[in-house]
């Protein structure tokens, strides 16, 4: 296959909205070999290692750890490759290393337990900071393995907040402020316009570029970064418009659910759908994953996601339905704009116990801030 076929620069906004990014078309075996080599280079000789989600929250935690320890090897990971990340830290970091896991939550202990126990046995100190919805059995098993697990209230704290209070260190004001501004976006409060800048920059920049910028400037990003964001947001807004335009509104029991498809910023799309009166939003991505966003009227997004190979927070969760067996399934996914994924996620809404909504005020509800 020619490189230009998957080159994003050759795609119109319409086609880019429908198709996944070029990284999707790189086989996992190739990507894993690359990640393994990069992990070995990063971790060899490392006395401090951080496994973190490479979003603004996870990368802010990494910046905080480096403020304390001077250096720390970063291995970025998502929920589905967390076990691989833990194995790589165990394989390549120094015996007795201090290890942090930030902004990640396993759905079950079995999916990480073996790698976690090996790493816990050889690490010096092992800390895990998070703010997602943990089940008691998983949290207890992680602690029993010898990990200092600190989980913040997902309605009140982001993981960077947890790191600031859990690490015994007097952080400078601008880094404490970084955590607060990160929370503003991560919890979708949006009172501080700088939080959208942090979220966008973490998405478009390489992790090390982001960490270097916030470690020096905190939440007040420099002028060259602001110019970069302004340029990138032209296309971002166009992709948001495409996703909002193709959304369908469905009534599921007591809730109004907006369902759409596209490569886009899911939080902004969800906010647009909320303005149209939805209680929840589902944004199915061309890669096959989906984001589920709630409101004050729907705080069960994590319950929906857990039924469809995912998890998260009451108002923000993610999943990837197990419906893709071969490339024909993905071709169907793209040409039907995620029809099958939409169906199984909406079915998960129907599977919720509606009786939990009984007895709530049927009158007007206060609008979400």
ABEGO torsion letter per residue (X at the ends): XBAAAABAAABBAAAAAABBBAAAABBAAAAAAAAAAAAAAAABGBABBBBBBABAAAAAAAAAAAAAAGBBBBBBBBAAAAAAAAAAAAAABBBGBBBBBBGBBBABAAAAAAAAAAAAAABBBBBBBBABBBBAAAAAAAAAAGBBBBBBBAAABBAAAAAAAABBBBBBAAAAAAAAAAAAAAAGAGABAAAAAAAAAAAABBAAAAAAAAAAAEABBBAAAAAAAAAAAAAAAAAAAAAAAABBBBBBEABBBBBBBEBBBAAAAAAAAAAAGBABBBBBBAAGBBBBBBBAABAAAAAAAAAAGBEEBAABBBBBBBABABAAAAAAAAAAGGAAAAAAAAAAAAABBAAAABGBBABBBBBBX
